[in-house]
Amino acid sequence: MSDLSSLEQETLAAIEAADGEAVLEAVRIAALGKKGSISALLSGLGKLPPEVRKDQGAAINLLKDKVTAALAIRRMALKEAALEARLVAETLDVTLPARVSPLDLGRLHPISQVSDELAAIFADMGFAIAEGPDIETDDYNFTKLNFPPDHPARDMHDTFFLAPGAQGGKKVLRTHTSPVQVRTMLAQKPPIRVICPGRTYRCDSDQTHTPMFHQIEGLVIDKQANLGHLKWILQEFCKTFFEVAEVKMRFRPSFFPFTEPSMEVDIQCSRKGGEIRFGEGEDWLEILGCGMVHPNVLRNCGLDPDVYQGFAWGIGIDRIAMLKYGMPDLRAFFEADIRWLTHYGFRPLDMPTLFGGLSS
């Protein structure tokens, strides 16, 4: 009996010490398995004298019941401990604020927003959108736009020149989106009414200039286009874009090789407290250049200037974005600072519309 008592103490101690279900299973097999210590005692009962067998059998079965019960209790305790540990590890505090949706975190870059605003405005006026390559030929970027070879006007653009192509022609990073106008006039017959947005490149960098910037140009070609039409389009554009009821504009003579006459356009504004407001005040701010398409440009694009005439204008998208939304430094547009984008960016699903408000 002393052996049974020792076996009971050792087995129950091993069960209590088991720190996992795998260890507990090993203890069970060692005690109750086919070759376990308690199973071996039960198997040996047949060899005992009948007068001893009854008492010994009762004691061994009692030990087996105790071990079985201890195993069940310990197994339940281990399962509860494992469940508690899992609950602690996977706890979700439902009292915390919900995670912010990507739609709330994401922001459209101001350039994308303003480009969409411009497209909405001019689409309402019946303009289509035309696009072209960033790498242009010298012919499309300069010659067909009435820039003679070695003319000083070519220096106005601080051009990035590239290595000649396979056929020997000069290549440049386009200095304006005017080559898209050339491509459009070569590919389409009048009447033509397009806007040409895109990236442009000039070797310049300071607070209001960057080597790469965005520009949008407009072109109208037909038999009766005139400066009156141009003035109305620009006035309606400025009123709609800057969201003011009235706007005063001033057209000043200027020079561009591809237009004649050429003009720069100022818009009435107020400068108070470091803020620019349009549609009021006594100051003026230059915002774009424009003019009637030069007859030489029409000829270079296969159009007869005695039959067709037209007008064009060009605006810096980055510049008018700065004016409308109060951004002080153009270089920040290209620094990929998430803090700047979070502050100045726009919610991705707030698409600009004329009836809903461009920037609402």
C-alpha positions as semicolon CSV with decimal commas, in nm:
position;residue;x (nm);y (nm);z (nm)
1;M;0,000;0,000;0,000
2;S;0,292;0,230;0,067
3;D;0,389;0,191;-0,301
4;L;0,039;0,297;-0,407
5;S;0,057;0,599;-0,176
6;S;0,392;0,706;-0,321
7;L;0,264;0,650;-0,677
8;E;-0,045;0,859;-0,597
9;Q;0,160;1,148;-0,460
10;E;0,405;1,144;-0,754
11;T;0,131;1,124;-1,017
12;L;-0,088;1,397;-0,861
13;A;0,219;1,622;-0,821
14;A;0,310;1,570;-1,187
15;I;-0,048;1,656;-1,290
16;E;-0,042;1,974;-1,081
17;A;0,295;2,076;-1,223
18;A;0,188;2,027;-1,587
19;D;0,199;2,374;-1,755
20;G;0,047;2,273;-2,084
21;E;-0,187;2,023;-2,240
22;A;0,097;1,840;-2,409
23;V;0,278;1,790;-2,075
24;L;-0,049;1,683;-1,909
25;E;-0,109;1,426;-2,183
26;A;0,237;1,284;-2,127
27;V;0,156;1,244;-1,754
28;R;-0,171;1,069;-1,840
29;I;0,001;0,821;-2,070
30;A;0,270;0,752;-1,810
31;A;0,001;0,667;-1,553
32;L;-0,300;0,535;-1,745
33;G;-0,163;0,442;-2,085
34;K;-0,126;0,083;-2,204
35;K;0,216;0,063;-2,042
36;G;0,142;0,316;-1,769
37;S;0,225;0,259;-1,404
38;I;-0,138;0,227;-1,286
39;S;-0,236;0,016;-1,588
40;A;0,051;-0,220;-1,507
41;L;-0,078;-0,263;-1,151
42;L;-0,426;-0,347;-1,280
43;S;-0,280;-0,598;-1,524
44;G;-0,094;-0,772;-1,242
45;L;-0,403;-0,830;-1,023
46;G;-0,459;-1,173;-1,180
47;K;-0,132;-1,299;-1,033
48;L;-0,229;-1,211;-0,674
49;P;-0,388;-1,458;-0,430
50;P;-0,769;-1,428;-0,416
51;E;-0,767;-1,300;-0,057
52;V;-0,534;-1,010;-0,156
53;R;-0,673;-0,941;-0,501
54;K;-1,002;-0,786;-0,382
55;D;-0,848;-0,525;-0,150
56;Q;-0,560;-0,445;-0,385
57;G;-0,797;-0,411;-0,679
58;A;-1,020;-0,168;-0,492
59;A;-0,718;0,044;-0,392
60;I;-0,577;0,055;-0,746
61;N;-0,918;0,146;-0,895
62;L;-0,955;0,421;-0,636
63;L;-0,612;0,555;-0,737
64;K;-0,715;0,539;-1,104
65;D;-1,033;0,738;-1,029
66;K;-0,837;1,001;-0,836
67;V;-0,583;1,040;-1,118
68;T;-0,859;1,056;-1,381
69;A;-1,043;1,326;-1,187
70;A;-0,721;1,522;-1,127
71;L;-0,640;1,503;-1,497
72;A;-0,986;1,638;-1,588
73;I;-0,960;1,924;-1,339
74;R;-0,610;2,019;-1,453
75;R;-0,708;1,999;-1,820
76;M;-1,001;2,234;-1,758
77;A;-0,775;2,477;-1,568
78;L;-0,523;2,479;-1,853
79;K;-0,796;2,545;-2,112
80;E;-0,934;2,831;-1,907
81;A;-0,584;2,979;-1,866
82;A;-0,521;2,951;-2,242
83;L;-0,856;3,116;-2,318
84;E;-0,782;3,398;-2,074
85;A;-0,443;3,457;-2,232
86;R;-0,599;3,465;-2,579
87;L;-0,868;3,708;-2,467
88;V;-0,605;3,939;-2,322
89;A;-0,397;3,920;-2,640
90;E;-0,691;3,975;-2,875
91;T;-0,885;4,228;-2,672
92;L;-1,052;4,502;-2,877
93;D;-1,152;4,804;-2,674
94;V;-1,484;4,901;-2,828
95;T;-1,484;5,226;-2,630
96;L;-1,193;5,361;-2,839
97;P;-1,269;5,585;-3,139
98;A;-1,311;5,399;-3,468
99;R;-1,013;5,386;-3,700
100;V;-1,018;5,663;-3,960
101;S;-1,127;5,543;-4,303
102;P;-0,872;5,569;-4,587
103;L;-1,127;5,790;-4,765
104;D;-1,101;6,034;-4,475
105;L;-0,721;6,015;-4,455
106;G;-0,649;6,038;-4,828
107;R;-0,607;6,378;-4,991
108;L;-0,600;6,498;-5,350
109;H;-0,305;6,717;-5,436
110;P;-0,410;7,081;-5,501
111;I;-0,279;7,052;-5,858
112;S;-0,518;6,762;-5,923
113;Q;-0,804;6,955;-5,762
114;V;-0,743;7,275;-5,960
115;S;-0,700;7,076;-6,283
116;D;-1,040;6,920;-6,223
117;E;-1,187;7,264;-6,152
118;L;-1,046;7,402;-6,477
119;A;-1,174;7,105;-6,674
120;A;-1,522;7,153;-6,526
121;I;-1,526;7,524;-6,613
122;F;-1,407;7,493;-6,972
123;A;-1,610;7,179;-7,043
124;D;-1,917;7,384;-6,958
125;M;-1,807;7,631;-7,227
126;G;-1,780;7,352;-7,483
127;F;-1,403;7,293;-7,477
128;A;-1,244;6,953;-7,530
129;I;-0,920;6,843;-7,359
130;A;-0,612;6,780;-7,575
131;E;-0,285;6,627;-7,457
132;G;0,062;6,568;-7,596
133;P;0,407;6,430;-7,504
134;D;0,635;6,597;-7,248
135;I;0,940;6,541;-7,472
136;E;0,886;6,748;-7,786
137;T;1,069;6,826;-8,105
138;D;1,230;7,166;-8,143
139;D;1,007;7,211;-8,446
140;Y;0,680;7,175;-8,252
141;N;0,802;7,354;-7,942
142;F;0,955;7,653;-8,122
143;T;0,968;7,665;-8,503
144;K;0,602;7,605;-8,584
145;L;0,514;7,857;-8,312
146;N;0,698;8,132;-8,501
147;F;1,030;8,111;-8,313
148;P;1,291;8,157;-8,589
149;P;1,622;7,967;-8,548
150;D;1,857;8,146;-8,307
151;H;1,586;8,403;-8,232
152;P;1,635;8,569;-7,888
153;A;1,278;8,475;-7,796
154;R;1,395;8,113;-7,753
155;D;1,599;8,229;-7,454
156;M;1,281;8,346;-7,280
157;H;1,203;7,988;-7,180
158;D;1,531;7,861;-7,023
159;T;1,491;7,538;-7,215
160;F;1,611;7,188;-7,118
161;F;1,763;7,056;-7,441
162;L;1,802;6,681;-7,495
163;A;2,028;6,476;-7,718
164;P;1,916;6,464;-8,086
165;G;1,690;6,175;-8,187
166;A;1,773;5,893;-8,427
167;Q;1,690;6,117;-8,723
168;G;1,903;6,402;-8,590
169;G;1,619;6,634;-8,486
170;K;1,652;6,839;-8,169
171;K;1,452;6,725;-7,867
172;V;1,347;6,939;-7,570
173;L;1,143;6,910;-7,256
174;R;0,847;7,119;-7,364
175;T;0,858;7,472;-7,224
176;H;0,483;7,524;-7,261
177;T;0,181;7,321;-7,370
178;S;0,160;7,518;-7,696
179;P;0,298;7,219;-7,895
180;V;-0,031;7,047;-7,813
181;Q;-0,206;7,334;-7,994
182;V;0,019;7,273;-8,294
183;R;-0,059;6,899;-8,290
184;T;-0,431;6,975;-8,263
185;M;-0,429;7,218;-8,559
186;L;-0,234;6,966;-8,768
187;A;-0,473;6,683;-8,682
188;Q;-0,814;6,857;-8,684
189;K;-1,003;7,086;-8,913
190;P;-1,159;7,403;-8,769
191;P;-1,366;7,487;-8,578
192;I;-1,131;7,398;-8,293
193;R;-1,200;7,463;-7,926
194;V;-0,959;7,286;-7,688
195;I;-0,774;7,330;-7,361
196;C;-0,426;7,181;-7,322
197;P;-0,328;7,102;-6,962
198;G;0,001;6,936;-6,869
199;R;0,348;6,949;-6,722
200;T;0,605;7,194;-6,858
201;Y;0,975;7,239;-6,788
202;R;1,206;7,540;-6,754
203;C;1,544;7,583;-6,592
204;D;1,433;7,805;-6,306
205;S;1,378;7,761;-5,930
206;D;1,274;8,001;-5,656
207;Q;0,971;8,077;-5,439
208;T;0,743;8,126;-5,739
209;H;0,923;7,913;-6,003
210;T;1,012;7,543;-6,023
211;P;1,194;7,344;-6,295
212;M;0,874;7,147;-6,356
213;F;0,534;7,311;-6,329
214;H;0,182;7,278;-6,469
215;Q;0,019;7,489;-6,734
216;I;-0,313;7,502;-6,913
217;E;-0,357;7,670;-7,248
218;G;-0,670;7,733;-7,448
219;L;-0,714;7,754;-7,824
220;V;-1,007;7,861;-8,041
221;I;-0,983;7,851;-8,421
222;D;-1,268;7,930;-8,659
223;K;-1,364;8,190;-8,918
224;Q;-1,502;8,453;-8,680
225;A;-1,307;8,423;-8,353
226;N;-1,211;8,765;-8,217
227;L;-1,081;8,947;-7,911
228;G;-1,434;9,007;-7,785
229;H;-1,487;8,632;-7,759
230;L;-1,150;8,593;-7,584
231;K;-1,230;8,864;-7,332
232;W;-1,568;8,709;-7,246
233;I;-1,417;8,361;-7,199
234;L;-1,145;8,491;-6,967
235;Q;-1,389;8,702;-6,764
236;E;-1,628;8,411;-6,717
237;F;-1,340;8,182;-6,630
238;C;-1,202;8,418;-6,363
239;K;-1,545;8,478;-6,206
240;T;-1,616;8,106;-6,189
241;F;-1,273;7,991;-6,078
242;F;-1,224;8,252;-5,804
243;E;-1,595;8,225;-5,715
244;V;-1,675;8,596;-5,725
245;A;-1,981;8,770;-5,868
246;E;-1,792;9,031;-6,071
247;V;-1,435;9,080;-6,181
248;K;-1,248;9,364;-6,351
249;M;-0,971;9,277;-6,594
250;R;-0,701;9,485;-6,756
251;F;-0,546;9,385;-7,090
252;R;-0,193;9,522;-7,147
253;P;0,008;9,498;-7,469
254;S;0,287;9,241;-7,458
255;F;0,492;9,019;-7,690
256;F;0,470;8,646;-7,761
257;P;0,609;8,505;-8,088
258;F;0,299;8,294;-8,148
259;T;0,029;8,561;-8,102
260;E;-0,031;8,903;-8,261
261;P;-0,157;9,114;-8,098
262;S;-0,034;8,975;-7,765
263;M;-0,159;9,080;-7,424
264;E;-0,100;9,016;-7,056
265;V;-0,407;9,013;-6,835
266;D;-0,435;9,163;-6,487
267;I;-0,723;9,097;-6,253
268;Q;-0,854;9,340;-5,993
269;C;-0,769;9,242;-5,635
270;S;-0,733;9,361;-5,279
271;R;-0,413;9,300;-5,078
272;K;-0,484;9,337;-4,708
273;G;-0,331;9,154;-4,416
274;G;-0,118;8,941;-4,645
275;E;-0,431;8,803;-4,815
276;I;-0,532;8,849;-5,178
277;R;-0,904;8,886;-5,255
278;F;-1,041;8,904;-5,607
279;G;-1,338;9,103;-5,730
280;E;-1,263;9,396;-5,498
281;G;-0,994;9,651;-5,414
282;E;-0,779;9,883;-5,623
283;D;-0,472;9,665;-5,690
284;W;-0,397;9,454;-5,996
285;L;-0,239;9,109;-6,030
286;E;-0,112;8,954;-6,353
287;I;-0,254;8,605;-6,402
288;L;-0,215;8,504;-6,770
289;G;-0,101;8,585;-7,121
290;C;-0,313;8,569;-7,436
291;G;-0,358;8,700;-7,788
292;M;-0,475;8,632;-8,141
293;V;-0,296;8,337;-8,304
294;H;-0,018;8,468;-8,528
295;P;-0,084;8,417;-8,902
296;N;0,255;8,246;-8,936
297;V;0,149;7,984;-8,681
298;L;-0,169;7,918;-8,878
299;R;0,033;7,878;-9,198
300;N;0,284;7,646;-9,025
301;C;-0,009;7,427;-8,918
302;G;-0,164;7,410;-9,264
303;L;-0,441;7,668;-9,207
304;D;-0,508;7,966;-9,431
305;P;-0,496;8,287;-9,221
306;D;-0,713;8,460;-9,482
307;V;-0,991;8,213;-9,397
308;Y;-0,933;8,119;-9,034
309;Q;-0,833;8,313;-8,729
310;G;-0,824;8,234;-8,361
311;F;-0,704;8,319;-8,014
312;A;-0,512;8,145;-7,739
313;W;-0,420;8,194;-7,376
314;G;-0,197;8,031;-7,117
315;I;-0,223;8,008;-6,737
316;G;0,006;7,853;-6,478
317;I;-0,203;7,599;-6,285
318;D;0,035;7,605;-5,988
319;R;0,025;7,985;-5,974
320;I;-0,354;8,019;-5,971
321;A;-0,376;7,737;-5,716
322;M;-0,148;7,941;-5,490
323;L;-0,361;8,252;-5,543
324;K;-0,694;8,082;-5,478
325;Y;-0,596;7,867;-5,180
326;G;-0,334;8,087;-5,013
327;M;-0,020;7,875;-5,058
328;P;0,294;8,086;-5,003
329;D;0,568;7,878;-5,171
330;L;0,548;7,695;-5,502
331;R;0,834;7,459;-5,412
332;A;0,620;7,293;-5,142
333;F;0,397;7,153;-5,420
334;F;0,672;6,905;-5,510
335;E;0,829;6,817;-5,172
336;A;0,588;6,528;-5,094
337;D;0,539;6,645;-4,733
338;I;0,235;6,458;-4,599
339;R;0,172;6,734;-4,345
340;W;0,145;6,994;-4,623
341;L;-0,081;6,768;-4,826
342;T;-0,304;6,700;-4,525
343;H;-0,343;7,075;-4,472
344;Y;-0,387;7,189;-4,833
345;G;-0,521;6,870;-4,995
346;F;-0,882;6,791;-5,085
347;R;-1,105;6,498;-4,997
348;P;-1,094;6,250;-5,288
349;L;-1,470;6,220;-5,340
350;D;-1,541;6,595;-5,329
351;M;-1,538;6,639;-5,706
352;P;-1,562;7,001;-5,825
353;T;-1,883;7,086;-6,009
354;L;-2,026;7,414;-6,127
355;F;-2,364;7,356;-5,964
356;G;-2,223;7,226;-5,634
357;G;-1,940;7,479;-5,602
358;L;-1,586;7,421;-5,724
359;S;-1,414;7,423;-5,383
360;S;-1,707;7,344;-5,150
